[in-house]
Amino acid sequence: MPVSFLTVEQEQQYGRFNGAPTLEQLDRYFHLDDADLAMIGRRRWDHMRLGFAVQLGTVRFLGAFLADPTEVPAEVATTLAQRIGITDPGCLVRYRDRKARWQHASEIRQAYGYREFADPGAQWRLLRWLYALCWTGTDRPSVLFDQATAWLVTHKVLLPGASVLERTIARVRSRANSRLWRRLAARITPDQKARLDALLVAPESGRQSPMDRLRSGPTLQSTAELARAIERLDAPPHPAFPPAISAHRWLRHHAGRSTGS
C-alpha cells in the first residue's frame, strides 16, 4: 500500500540545505580538527582540498552527500576555505566534475565510521528506537520522520531515500498499533464486545450510529456548536454501557489497564 505523509516542505528539505547554516551550526558541524586538516592536506590542489572539506562538513550536517557538492551555501564554502587557507572559494566549481569526489565520499565513510541505511545493526537500533516512540507516544508520522532523520544524522547512518524512511516509519507504527489493539481486545469479555458492537449500529430513526455521535467533536467556533458538544457530553449514556460510565471513560479505563502492564 502506498505510504505518503510528508509535507511538501519536508520533501524539499530532506537531505538538502535549507538556507545557510547558523554560526552555531557552522562551528559545530564544519569545524576542522587536526585529524581533519591532516586528511584534507593530503590533497594536492586547492579545489580538491576544499571539495573534500565540503563533503566532510556536508555529511556531518545533513547525514548525506550532495549529488552536486557545489550546491552548498556560499557561507559554507567561504568558512571552510578560510579554515584551510584557500583564498578563492570559487575553485569549488572545478571539483564538481572530478571523479575524485566519489572516491572522497567513500574515504570519508570509511575513515569516519558512516554506515549505509541497509546496515543490519543500524536498522535494528533505529527500529527499536522508533518502536519505543510509537508505543509510548502519539506523535504524528511527519514528526516521527523528523525525529528519525535527526537520529540517523547523530548516529552516522547515511540517509536513505525519503520514501524508504516513510515506509519504515509506517511499518513500525502499524506494528505498535496492532500490539495495542491486541492487548485491548484480549481484556474484552463477550458481553463487553456485544456492547461495543452495538455502538456501530445506527438506529432506525437516524443515519448516525452512537459511535459516530460520540467521536464527532465541534467543527465550528461558535456558541451553537459549543452548546451542541456540551449537550452531547451531558446526554444519558448509551444503553450498551452501564449507567455509571460513559463510552469515552470506559475506553480510556480499559486502555490504561492494558498498556500499564
C-alpha positions as CSV (number, residue, x, y, z in Angstrom):
1,M,0.0,0.0,0.0
2,P,1.5,3.4,-0.9
3,V,2.6,5.5,2.1
4,S,2.8,9.3,1.9
5,F,2.6,11.6,4.8
6,L,5.4,14.0,4.3
7,T,4.7,17.7,3.8
8,V,5.9,19.5,0.7
9,E,8.4,21.4,2.9
10,Q,9.8,18.1,4.4
11,E,10.3,16.6,0.9
12,Q,12.1,19.7,-0.3
13,Q,14.4,20.0,2.8
14,Y,15.2,16.3,3.2
15,G,18.9,15.7,2.8
16,R,19.5,19.3,1.5
17,F,20.5,22.6,2.9
18,N,17.6,24.8,3.9
19,G,19.4,28.1,3.6
20,A,22.7,29.0,5.2
21,P,23.6,27.3,8.5
22,T,23.7,29.4,11.6
23,L,27.1,30.4,13.2
24,E,26.5,27.8,15.8
25,Q,25.9,25.1,13.2
26,L,29.0,26.2,11.3
27,D,31.1,25.9,14.4
28,R,29.6,22.5,15.3
29,Y,29.4,20.7,12.0
30,F,32.0,22.4,9.9
31,H,34.8,22.7,12.5
32,L,38.0,21.0,11.3
33,D,40.3,19.5,13.9
34,D,43.9,18.4,13.5
35,A,42.9,15.0,12.2
36,D,40.5,16.5,9.6
37,L,43.2,19.0,8.5
38,A,45.7,16.2,8.1
39,M,43.3,14.2,5.8
40,I,42.4,17.3,3.8
41,G,46.1,18.3,3.5
42,R,46.8,15.1,1.5
43,R,45.1,16.6,-1.5
44,R,47.3,18.3,-3.9
45,W,45.1,21.1,-5.4
46,D,43.0,23.8,-3.7
47,H,39.8,22.6,-5.3
48,M,40.4,19.1,-4.1
49,R,41.1,20.2,-0.6
50,L,38.1,22.4,-0.5
51,G,35.9,19.8,-2.1
52,F,36.9,17.2,0.5
53,A,36.3,19.6,3.3
54,V,32.8,20.5,1.9
55,Q,31.8,16.8,1.6
56,L,33.0,16.1,5.1
57,G,31.1,19.0,6.6
58,T,28.0,18.2,4.5
59,V,27.7,14.6,5.6
60,R,28.1,15.7,9.2
61,F,25.4,18.3,8.9
62,L,22.9,16.7,6.6
63,G,23.6,13.0,7.0
64,A,24.1,12.7,3.2
65,F,26.5,13.6,0.4
66,L,25.1,16.0,-2.1
67,A,24.9,14.9,-5.7
68,D,26.5,18.2,-6.6
69,P,28.9,19.4,-3.9
70,T,28.8,23.0,-5.3
71,E,25.1,23.3,-4.1
72,V,26.3,24.1,-0.6
73,P,25.5,27.7,0.6
74,A,28.2,30.2,-0.1
75,E,28.7,30.7,3.7
76,V,29.8,27.1,4.0
77,A,32.3,27.2,1.2
78,T,33.7,30.5,2.4
79,T,34.1,29.3,6.0
80,L,35.8,26.1,5.1
81,A,38.1,27.9,2.6
82,Q,39.2,30.2,5.3
83,R,39.9,27.4,7.7
84,I,42.1,25.5,5.3
85,G,43.9,28.6,3.9
86,I,42.3,28.8,0.5
87,T,41.8,32.4,-0.8
88,D,39.3,31.6,-3.6
89,P,36.2,29.6,-2.6
90,G,35.1,29.7,-6.2
91,C,37.6,27.0,-7.0
92,L,35.0,24.5,-5.7
93,V,33.3,24.6,-9.2
94,R,36.2,22.7,-10.6
95,Y,35.7,19.9,-8.1
96,R,32.2,19.1,-9.3
97,D,33.2,17.4,-12.5
98,R,36.1,15.4,-10.9
99,K,35.7,11.7,-10.4
100,A,37.8,12.1,-7.2
101,R,34.7,13.4,-5.4
102,W,33.2,9.9,-5.4
103,Q,36.4,8.4,-4.0
104,H,36.5,11.1,-1.4
105,A,33.0,10.2,-0.3
106,S,34.0,6.6,0.1
107,E,37.1,7.6,2.0
108,I,35.1,9.7,4.4
109,R,32.6,6.9,5.1
110,Q,35.4,4.5,6.0
111,A,37.5,6.9,8.0
112,Y,34.7,8.5,10.0
113,G,32.6,5.4,10.5
114,Y,29.5,6.2,8.5
115,R,27.2,3.3,7.7
116,E,24.6,2.7,5.0
117,F,20.9,2.6,6.0
118,A,20.8,-1.0,4.8
119,D,23.4,-2.0,7.6
120,P,21.5,-4.6,9.7
121,G,22.9,-3.3,13.0
122,A,21.9,0.3,12.2
123,Q,18.4,-0.7,11.1
124,W,17.8,-2.8,14.2
125,R,18.8,0.1,16.5
126,L,16.6,2.6,14.6
127,L,13.6,0.2,14.5
128,R,13.8,-0.4,18.2
129,W,14.1,3.3,18.9
130,L,11.2,4.1,16.7
131,Y,9.0,1.4,18.2
132,A,9.6,2.8,21.7
133,L,8.5,6.2,20.4
134,C,5.3,4.8,18.8
135,W,4.5,2.7,21.8
136,T,4.9,5.4,24.4
137,G,3.8,8.5,22.5
138,T,1.3,9.8,20.0
139,D,3.5,11.7,17.6
140,R,2.3,12.2,14.0
141,P,4.2,10.3,11.3
142,S,5.6,13.6,10.0
143,V,7.0,14.4,13.4
144,L,8.5,10.8,13.7
145,F,10.1,11.4,10.3
146,D,12.0,14.5,11.5
147,Q,13.0,12.6,14.7
148,A,14.2,9.6,12.7
149,T,16.2,11.9,10.4
150,A,17.9,13.5,13.4
151,W,18.6,10.1,14.9
152,L,20.3,8.9,11.6
153,V,22.5,12.0,11.5
154,T,23.5,11.7,15.1
155,H,24.4,8.0,14.7
156,K,26.3,8.4,11.5
157,V,23.9,6.5,9.3
158,L,23.6,7.8,5.8
159,L,20.0,9.0,4.9
160,P,18.1,6.7,2.7
161,G,15.5,7.9,0.1
162,A,12.7,9.8,1.7
163,S,10.1,7.1,0.6
164,V,12.2,4.4,2.2
165,L,12.2,6.2,5.6
166,E,8.5,6.9,5.2
167,R,7.7,3.2,4.7
168,T,9.9,2.2,7.6
169,I,8.0,4.6,9.9
170,A,4.7,3.4,8.6
171,R,5.6,-0.3,9.3
172,V,6.8,0.4,12.8
173,R,3.6,2.5,13.7
174,S,1.4,-0.3,12.2
175,R,3.2,-2.9,14.3
176,A,2.8,-0.8,17.5
177,N,-0.8,-0.1,16.8
178,S,-1.5,-3.8,16.2
179,R,0.0,-4.7,19.5
180,L,-2.1,-2.1,21.3
181,W,-5.3,-3.4,19.7
182,R,-4.4,-7.0,20.6
183,R,-3.9,-6.1,24.2
184,L,-7.2,-4.1,24.3
185,A,-9.1,-6.9,22.7
186,A,-7.7,-9.6,25.0
187,R,-9.3,-7.9,28.0
188,I,-12.8,-7.5,26.5
189,T,-15.4,-10.0,27.6
190,P,-18.1,-11.4,25.2
191,D,-20.7,-9.1,26.9
192,Q,-18.5,-6.1,26.5
193,K,-17.8,-7.0,22.9
194,A,-21.5,-7.1,22.2
195,R,-22.0,-3.7,23.8
196,L,-19.2,-2.2,21.7
197,D,-20.7,-3.7,18.6
198,A,-24.0,-2.1,19.4
199,L,-22.3,1.3,19.1
200,L,-21.8,0.7,15.4
201,V,-25.4,0.1,14.6
202,A,-27.4,3.2,13.5
203,P,-30.9,3.4,14.9
204,E,-33.9,3.1,12.5
205,S,-34.8,6.7,13.2
206,G,-31.5,8.1,12.1
207,R,-28.4,7.6,9.9
208,Q,-25.8,8.3,12.6
209,S,-24.6,5.5,14.9
210,P,-23.9,6.1,18.5
211,M,-20.1,5.8,17.8
212,D,-20.3,8.5,15.1
213,R,-22.1,10.8,17.5
214,L,-19.6,10.2,20.3
215,R,-16.5,10.8,18.3
216,S,-17.7,13.8,16.3
217,G,-16.3,16.9,18.1
218,P,-17.1,20.6,17.4
219,T,-16.3,21.6,13.8
220,L,-17.1,25.4,14.1
221,Q,-16.0,28.0,16.5
222,S,-19.5,29.2,17.5
223,T,-21.7,29.3,20.6
224,A,-24.2,27.0,19.0
225,E,-21.6,24.4,18.1
226,L,-20.1,24.5,21.6
227,A,-23.6,24.1,23.2
228,R,-24.2,21.1,21.0
229,A,-21.0,19.5,22.1
230,I,-21.8,20.1,25.8
231,E,-25.3,18.6,25.3
232,R,-23.8,15.5,23.7
233,L,-21.5,15.0,26.7
234,D,-24.3,15.5,29.1
235,A,-26.6,13.1,27.3
236,P,-27.6,9.9,29.1
237,P,-25.1,7.0,28.4
238,H,-25.8,4.7,25.6
239,P,-27.8,1.6,26.7
240,A,-24.8,-0.5,25.7
241,F,-22.9,0.8,28.7
242,P,-23.5,0.7,32.4
243,P,-25.3,3.9,33.7
244,A,-22.3,4.9,35.8
245,I,-19.7,5.0,33.0
246,S,-19.7,6.6,29.6
247,A,-18.2,5.1,26.4
248,H,-15.3,7.5,26.4
249,R,-14.5,6.8,30.1
250,W,-14.9,3.0,29.5
251,L,-12.4,3.0,26.6
252,R,-9.9,5.2,28.5
253,H,-10.2,3.0,31.6
254,H,-9.6,-0.3,29.8
255,A,-6.8,1.1,27.5
256,G,-5.0,2.3,30.6
257,R,-5.2,-1.2,32.2
258,S,-3.9,-2.8,29.1
259,T,-0.9,-0.6,28.5
260,G,0.0,-0.2,32.1
261,S,1.5,-3.8,32.4
